Structure formats: structure tokens, C-alpha cells
Amino acid sequence: HRDLPMKYNQWCSVMRWEKTTRPFLRTAEFWWQEGHTVHATAEEAEEETQLMLNVYQKFCQENLAIPVYAGRKSDKEKFAGARATYSVEAMMQDGKALQAGTSHNFGTNFSVPFEVQYLSKEGKLEYCHETSWGVSTRLIGAIIMTHGDERGLKLPPMIAPYQVVILPIAAHKGGVMEKCDEVFAALKAAGIRVKLDDRDNVSPGWKFNEWELKGVPVRVEMGPRDIENGVATVMRRDTFEKTTIPLDNLAEGIKELLSDIQQNMYKLADEFRLSHTKDVFTYDELKEQVNGGYARAMWCGDRACEDKIKEETGATSRNMPFDQTPIGDTCVCCGKKADKVMYFAKAY
């Protein structure tokens, strides 16, 4: 018992047999962050399971600016061998669901058949309680499909490799490159991830399009007129709004702008999610809603209803929210008495 809990975390390459692959979402080989833990009691295992679900939810929302629905999977959709599976479900811009992360409570379902035991304080052999949880490079797909537009990527500042790109304008004129070097050094010293694009074989317009395509959150343009006026011209990728920031206060101004971009990207994604989530009370309403969003409905708990919904609409149960306040009292599918609130959606 003194060796417990045991907690292991790893990044590993996984190979799977995928009939149909999709870049980032379903590939034959991908990187997987997964954890495995061993505990003495059922309560500790459940606490760990919930903890990691909260970690994934917080990471998606605060770092990736992706709002998610967190909840418990149905018995049909849970991990094989788990006592309970919890997930965070994101919504892509076509209204489809994407499972962004899962956390499983195995209980003793694996320790009993494999005889994984520990010696308790009382000197008795007891079966261990286990958990597992994971996310993968599918999250990259989630970032692309939640925030991207027809001009390319939009990367949340918290995870963008480059938060700012500096583009010299009329770089051949005296003082421009020197000022760009100075601004680059100041932003870097302030802890901002910055890139100075000093290439001379492509035009500024080419650079604008390329860095928009790559999703860099902020573009800083630096030309003779900006230098003369003591400002930098700044464009934000999320809204394409242009403004100027005094060079004397550029680092702080950029930091405030990056924070605002992060919050705005989450706000826009959340507004989209909420506007494409609807409470439904009839089967016809469910069939219509899942064609472009999430349907929140009452469910009787019968797998036959899940199977029917999937067969006839292509939608699957995503998860049951922790807030189980009823929105009705009958199953959206069969009409029988129901006490479970469930999200249904088509998924990748």
C-alpha cells in the first residue's frame, strides 16, 4: 500500500487499423499522450479519473480556445473494459462533434483477471483500482477545424509557435531593418515568441498571405512612415483589424493584444457552439438538429434507442453532462419515461 498510487504518463506512437483515414483526426499512426494509474480504493480511482477530465477540459478551453462539453459516456460508447468513461466533446465549424479527450475508470476490471494486487495496511491482499486517460494529435485537427477560415489557420496565442511576425516595409530604405532588429529584440526580451521575416526574395504582400495562412496571431508592419511616427502598424489574425501601437509601449501593447485575441477566439467558438446546440423533444426535431449541431435530449438509457438513432440519423450519443437537470420526462426516441440528459451529434 505504501507504493500506491502509481502514476505513469507517456507520449508514444500508436499504430491502428483505420479503414478510412483523415489527417490529424484518424490516421494509421499518431502521437498519443496517455496515462495509467493504480490506486488502493475505488474513491481514489474515481478522483483521478475526474481530475484528468478536468485537466483536459481546462487545457482545451484555456489554452486551445476550444469550448467543450464534459460528461459521461453511455455504456455503449464507453471504453471496452471500463466501469465509466468520461469525455470532452468539441464542436467543429460544420456542427459535427469531435471527441477531444477521454478519461476512464477501470475499477478492478483489469486487476482481477490479471491478478494485480497490493498488500493493505491490514496485511491483506486487495485488488488494485486502475484508471487510464489520453489525448492525441487529434487536438491539432480540433484547432484547425474550430478556428480556421478560408484564408488558413488561426492559432490561439497561447499555443502559437510564433505569436508575432515582424514584416519590414521598404526594407531597402535606411533605418528600417535596424528598427526591425530593435523591435525583435525588445519583443523577445519580453517573453513574446516572435519571428522577423527579413527575406528579400518575396514581396510584403506575399509575406502577408503566407503568415495569415500559417495563423500567426499578430502581424507587425514596420516601414519608414511608422518609424517616423514612432509607432508600429499591427494587424490581428482573428478579426483582421489594424491599429497602431507606440514603439515605446510596444511589448506591453502586444501582450494585451495577444490576451484579447485568446479571449476573443474562445468567445467566438463558444458563441458558435451554443448557437448550434438545441434542446429537442421529439424524434423529428432530433433528426433535423443533428444535421448541423448538437441535440440535447432526454434518453431512457436503452441501447436500442442509441442504435436506432445512429442507424437512422448517423448521430451518436456523445456524453451525459454532469448537470442532469431534466429538460423533459420522456425519451426522445421511444417515448418511454426517461431520466438521463444526453448530447447527440454526428461525429468524426
CORFEN-V549618 format. One record per residue. PSI is psi in degrees with one decimal (none if undefined). OMEGA is omega in radians with two decimals (NA if undefined). D_LAST is the distance of its C-alpha to the last C-alpha in Angstrom with 1 decimal. Layout:
psi: (PSI & PSI)
omega: (OMEGA & OMEGA)
d_last: (D_LAST & D_LAST)
This chain:
psi: (-24.9 & -20.9 & -8.2 & 148.6 & 155.3 & 128.1 & 126.3 & 134.3 & 140.0 & 151.5 & 128.3 & 158.7 & 132.6 & 137.9 & 134.0 & 151.8 & 103.4 & 120.7 & -43.0 & 120.1 & 150.2 & 131.4 & 130.3 & -40.4 & -46.8 & 104.4 & 160.0 & -33.7 & 136.4 & 162.9 & 137.0 & 125.4 & 117.8 & 149.2 & 150.8 & 130.2 & 153.5 & 130.5 & 163.1 & -32.2 & 161.0 & -36.4 & -41.3 & -38.3 & -42.1 & -38.0 & -42.6 & -41.7 & -46.1 & -37.4 & -47.6 & -33.4 & -42.7 & -36.8 & -46.1 & -41.5 & -44.8 & -42.3 & -45.8 & -46.1 & -42.6 & -32.9 & -43.8 & -7.4 & 34.9 & 111.4 & 144.8 & 155.8 & 123.7 & 139.1 & -172.2 & 137.0 & 156.0 & 167.3 & -31.9 & -39.6 & -7.5 & 164.4 & 136.9 & 121.8 & -8.7 & 148.4 & -33.2 & 137.6 & 133.3 & 149.4 & 160.7 & 126.5 & 122.7 & 166.2 & 126.3 & 171.9 & -9.4 & 7.6 & 0.3 & 155.5 & 149.5 & 118.7 & 113.6 & -16.6 & 153.4 & 154.2 & 127.1 & 136.3 & 110.9 & -17.4 & -130.7 & 17.6 & -23.6 & -31.4 & -31.2 & -55.0 & -29.4 & 4.3 & 52.0 & 106.9 & 164.5 & 159.0 & 118.0 & 172.7 & -30.0 & 1.2 & 19.3 & 147.6 & 124.6 & 151.0 & 140.6 & 154.9 & 129.2 & 156.4 & 164.2 & 149.1 & 156.5 & 154.2 & 167.8 & -175.1 & -1.2 & -27.7 & -27.8 & -43.0 & -38.5 & -40.2 & -46.7 & -46.8 & -16.9 & -40.0 & -22.1 & 159.6 & -169.8 & -11.5 & 0.3 & -150.6 & 154.0 & 111.0 & 129.8 & 135.9 & -32.6 & -24.4 & 1.2 & 129.1 & -44.2 & 122.6 & -28.3 & 139.0 & 132.4 & 126.2 & 113.4 & 137.7 & 128.3 & 54.4 & -21.4 & -15.0 & 146.6 & 134.3 & -15.8 & -52.7 & -34.6 & -41.5 & -36.5 & -42.9 & -39.5 & -44.0 & -41.4 & -47.9 & -39.2 & -42.6 & -41.4 & -41.5 & -26.0 & 2.5 & 14.0 & 135.1 & 110.0 & 148.3 & 131.3 & 113.6 & 93.8 & 20.8 & 140.8 & 8.8 & 2.3 & 157.0 & 162.0 & -39.1 & -40.5 & -45.1 & -41.2 & -51.7 & -39.9 & -43.6 & -26.6 & -41.6 & -38.6 & -6.8 & 18.2 & 127.9 & -37.3 & 134.4 & 128.4 & 120.2 & 131.9 & 105.9 & 179.1 & -41.2 & -40.1 & -45.1 & -41.6 & -37.6 & -3.8 & 30.2 & 169.2 & 137.2 & 125.8 & 132.8 & 135.0 & 135.3 & -28.7 & -36.1 & -8.6 & 17.2 & 138.8 & 143.5 & 176.1 & 145.2 & 131.7 & 137.6 & -30.4 & -22.2 & 26.0 & -46.5 & -46.9 & -40.0 & -40.9 & -41.7 & -43.7 & -39.4 & -43.4 & -41.0 & -41.9 & -38.6 & -44.7 & -48.0 & -39.5 & -37.7 & -40.1 & -44.2 & -45.7 & -41.8 & -37.3 & -40.0 & -39.8 & -46.3 & -48.6 & -36.7 & -17.0 & 20.2 & 131.2 & 140.6 & 129.2 & 149.9 & -10.8 & 161.4 & -37.3 & -39.5 & -40.1 & -46.6 & -37.1 & -42.8 & -38.2 & -3.6 & -10.4 & 35.1 & -167.8 & 139.7 & 123.5 & 124.2 & 163.9 & 143.8 & 139.8 & -14.2 & -2.6 & 128.8 & -29.3 & -34.8 & -40.2 & -45.3 & -40.9 & -44.8 & -43.4 & -42.7 & -39.5 & -21.7 & -18.6 & -0.5 & 152.8 & 160.6 & 133.7 & -62.8 & 165.6 & 118.0 & 155.4 & -29.6 & 102.4 & 29.1 & 119.1 & 143.8 & 1.3 & -168.0 & 6.4 & 150.0 & 134.9 & -20.4 & -55.7 & -15.4 & -0.9 & 168.8 & 136.3 & 144.6 & 13.1 & 132.2 & 129.5 & 142.2 & 130.5 & 142.2 & 158.5 & 147.9 & 161.8 & none)
omega: (3.13 & 3.14 & -3.08 & 0.02 & 3.01 & -3.07 & -3.12 & 3.10 & -3.14 & 2.87 & -3.14 & 3.07 & -3.08 & 3.04 & 3.12 & 3.05 & 3.14 & 3.14 & 3.13 & -3.11 & 3.02 & -3.12 & -3.14 & -3.03 & 3.11 & 3.12 & -3.10 & 3.10 & 3.13 & 3.08 & -3.04 & 2.98 & -3.11 & 3.11 & 3.06 & -3.12 & -3.13 & -3.05 & -3.12 & -3.02 & 3.10 & -3.12 & 3.13 & 3.13 & 3.13 & 3.11 & 3.10 & 3.14 & -3.14 & 3.13 & -3.09 & 3.04 & 3.12 & 3.09 & -3.13 & 3.12 & 3.14 & 3.14 & 3.14 & -3.01 & -3.05 & -3.10 & -3.08 & -3.10 & 3.13 & 3.08 & -3.10 & 2.95 & 3.11 & 3.14 & -3.07 & 3.09 & 3.01 & 3.11 & 3.12 & -3.02 & -3.11 & 3.12 & -3.14 & 3.14 & -3.14 & 2.98 & 3.10 & 3.04 & 3.10 & -3.11 & 2.92 & -3.04 & 3.12 & 3.08 & 3.10 & -3.02 & 3.03 & 3.11 & 3.14 & 3.14 & 3.02 & 3.10 & -3.00 & -3.14 & 3.14 & 3.08 & -3.01 & 2.98 & -3.12 & -3.03 & 3.10 & -3.06 & 3.09 & -3.10 & 3.14 & -3.13 & -3.13 & 3.07 & 3.06 & -3.04 & 3.03 & 3.13 & -3.08 & 3.09 & -3.12 & 3.12 & -3.14 & 3.05 & 3.14 & 3.10 & -3.14 & 3.03 & -2.98 & 3.04 & 3.01 & -3.11 & -3.09 & 2.92 & -3.10 & 3.09 & 2.98 & 3.13 & 3.07 & 3.06 & 3.13 & 3.12 & -3.12 & -2.99 & 3.07 & -2.97 & -3.00 & 3.07 & -3.06 & 3.12 & 3.05 & -3.12 & 2.89 & -3.09 & 3.04 & -3.08 & -3.07 & -3.10 & -3.13 & 3.09 & 2.99 & 3.09 & -3.09 & 2.98 & 3.13 & -3.11 & 3.08 & 3.06 & -3.04 & -3.05 & -3.11 & -3.10 & -3.05 & 3.06 & -3.07 & -3.11 & 3.11 & 3.13 & 3.10 & 3.10 & -3.13 & 3.13 & 3.10 & -3.12 & -3.12 & -3.14 & 3.12 & 3.13 & 3.13 & 3.10 & 3.13 & 3.09 & -2.95 & 3.10 & 3.03 & 3.14 & -3.09 & 3.12 & -3.14 & -3.12 & 3.05 & -3.08 & 3.05 & 3.12 & 3.09 & -3.13 & 3.11 & -3.10 & -3.09 & -3.10 & 2.99 & 3.11 & -3.11 & 2.98 & 3.14 & -3.01 & -3.05 & 3.05 & 3.09 & 3.12 & -3.06 & 3.12 & -3.11 & -3.11 & 3.10 & -3.11 & 3.14 & -3.11 & 3.12 & -3.12 & 2.97 & 3.05 & -3.00 & 3.06 & 3.10 & -3.04 & -3.03 & -3.09 & -3.08 & 3.12 & 3.11 & 3.09 & 3.05 & 3.10 & 3.11 & -3.12 & -3.14 & -3.10 & -2.98 & -3.08 & 3.14 & 3.12 & 3.11 & 3.13 & 3.11 & 3.13 & 3.12 & 3.11 & 3.14 & 3.11 & 3.12 & -3.12 & -3.11 & 3.13 & 3.08 & -3.11 & -3.13 & 3.14 & -3.14 & 3.09 & 3.10 & -3.14 & -3.09 & -3.14 & 3.12 & 3.02 & -3.04 & 3.00 & 3.13 & -3.04 & 3.10 & -3.14 & 3.12 & 3.10 & 3.12 & -3.12 & 3.14 & -3.04 & -3.07 & 3.07 & 3.12 & 3.13 & 3.12 & 3.02 & 3.05 & -2.99 & 3.01 & -3.09 & -3.06 & -3.10 & -3.11 & 3.14 & -3.13 & 3.12 & 3.07 & -3.12 & -3.13 & -3.14 & 3.14 & -3.10 & -3.01 & -3.09 & -3.06 & -3.14 & 3.10 & 3.03 & -3.11 & 2.98 & 3.08 & -3.13 & 3.14 & 3.03 & -3.08 & 3.06 & -3.06 & 3.01 & 3.11 & 3.13 & 3.13 & -3.13 & -3.12 & -3.09 & -3.02 & 3.13 & 3.11 & -3.14 & -3.08 & 3.11 & -3.14 & 3.03 & -3.06 & 2.97 & 3.05 & 3.10 & 2.95 & -3.02 & 3.06 & NA)
d_last: (42.1 & 43.1 & 40.4 & 37.6 & 35.1 & 33.7 & 30.7 & 29.0 & 26.4 & 25.2 & 23.0 & 22.5 & 21.0 & 18.8 & 18.5 & 16.1 & 16.1 & 12.8 & 13.3 & 10.8 & 10.5 & 8.9 & 11.3 & 11.0 & 7.4 & 8.5 & 12.2 & 15.1 & 16.9 & 16.0 & 18.0 & 17.6 & 19.7 & 20.7 & 23.6 & 25.8 & 28.6 & 31.5 & 33.5 & 36.6 & 35.6 & 32.8 & 33.2 & 32.7 & 29.6 & 28.0 & 29.3 & 27.6 & 24.3 & 24.5 & 25.8 & 22.9 & 20.4 & 22.6 & 22.8 & 19.0 & 19.1 & 22.1 & 20.8 & 17.7 & 19.9 & 23.2 & 22.3 & 19.0 & 19.7 & 16.3 & 17.0 & 15.2 & 15.7 & 17.3 & 18.2 & 18.6 & 16.2 & 17.7 & 19.6 & 17.2 & 14.2 & 16.4 & 17.1 & 19.5 & 22.9 & 22.3 & 24.4 & 21.9 & 18.5 & 17.7 & 14.6 & 14.0 & 11.1 & 10.8 & 10.3 & 9.5 & 12.2 & 10.8 & 10.6 & 7.0 & 6.6 & 5.9 & 8.2 & 10.8 & 13.4 & 15.1 & 18.8 & 20.5 & 24.0 & 25.3 & 28.8 & 31.1 & 28.8 & 29.1 & 32.4 & 34.3 & 33.6 & 34.0 & 36.9 & 35.9 & 38.6 & 40.6 & 44.1 & 44.4 & 47.1 & 49.0 & 49.1 & 46.8 & 43.8 & 40.6 & 37.1 & 34.6 & 31.6 & 28.5 & 25.3 & 22.4 & 19.8 & 17.5 & 15.2 & 14.4 & 14.3 & 10.6 & 12.6 & 13.9 & 10.7 & 10.6 & 14.3 & 13.9 & 11.4 & 13.2 & 16.7 & 17.0 & 19.0 & 20.6 & 23.0 & 20.7 & 19.7 & 20.8 & 21.3 & 22.5 & 26.0 & 25.7 & 23.5 & 24.6 & 26.6 & 29.1 & 29.6 & 32.4 & 33.5 & 37.2 & 38.1 & 41.9 & 43.2 & 46.4 & 46.3 & 49.6 & 51.5 & 53.4 & 51.9 & 48.3 & 47.0 & 49.2 & 47.7 & 44.1 & 45.0 & 46.5 & 43.4 & 41.1 & 43.3 & 43.5 & 39.7 & 39.2 & 42.0 & 40.3 & 37.2 & 35.0 & 32.8 & 34.4 & 34.7 & 37.7 & 37.0 & 40.6 & 39.8 & 42.6 & 41.3 & 38.7 & 39.3 & 38.2 & 36.1 & 34.3 & 33.7 & 32.5 & 29.7 & 28.8 & 28.5 & 26.6 & 24.1 & 23.9 & 23.5 & 26.7 & 27.3 & 31.0 & 33.2 & 37.0 & 39.3 & 42.8 & 45.6 & 49.4 & 49.2 & 46.9 & 49.2 & 52.2 & 50.8 & 49.6 & 46.0 & 42.6 & 40.3 & 36.9 & 33.6 & 30.4 & 27.1 & 25.3 & 27.9 & 30.0 & 33.0 & 36.1 & 38.8 & 41.6 & 42.3 & 45.8 & 46.0 & 48.0 & 45.1 & 42.2 & 40.6 & 40.6 & 39.4 & 36.5 & 35.5 & 35.7 & 33.6 & 30.8 & 30.8 & 30.6 & 27.7 & 25.7 & 26.4 & 25.9 & 22.4 & 21.4 & 23.3 & 21.7 & 18.1 & 19.4 & 21.2 & 18.1 & 16.2 & 19.3 & 20.0 & 16.7 & 17.1 & 19.7 & 21.7 & 21.9 & 24.7 & 24.5 & 22.2 & 22.6 & 21.6 & 18.4 & 17.5 & 18.3 & 16.6 & 13.0 & 13.2 & 13.0 & 12.7 & 13.3 & 16.1 & 18.4 & 20.5 & 23.0 & 22.2 & 24.9 & 23.2 & 23.5 & 20.8 & 22.0 & 20.7 & 17.1 & 17.3 & 18.8 & 16.3 & 13.4 & 15.7 & 17.0 & 14.3 & 10.9 & 10.3 & 10.5 & 12.8 & 11.5 & 14.9 & 18.5 & 20.0 & 23.3 & 25.2 & 25.5 & 28.0 & 27.8 & 27.0 & 28.6 & 29.9 & 28.4 & 25.1 & 23.0 & 22.6 & 25.9 & 28.2 & 29.6 & 30.5 & 27.5 & 27.6 & 24.0 & 21.9 & 18.1 & 15.1 & 13.0 & 9.9 & 7.2 & 3.8 & 0.0)
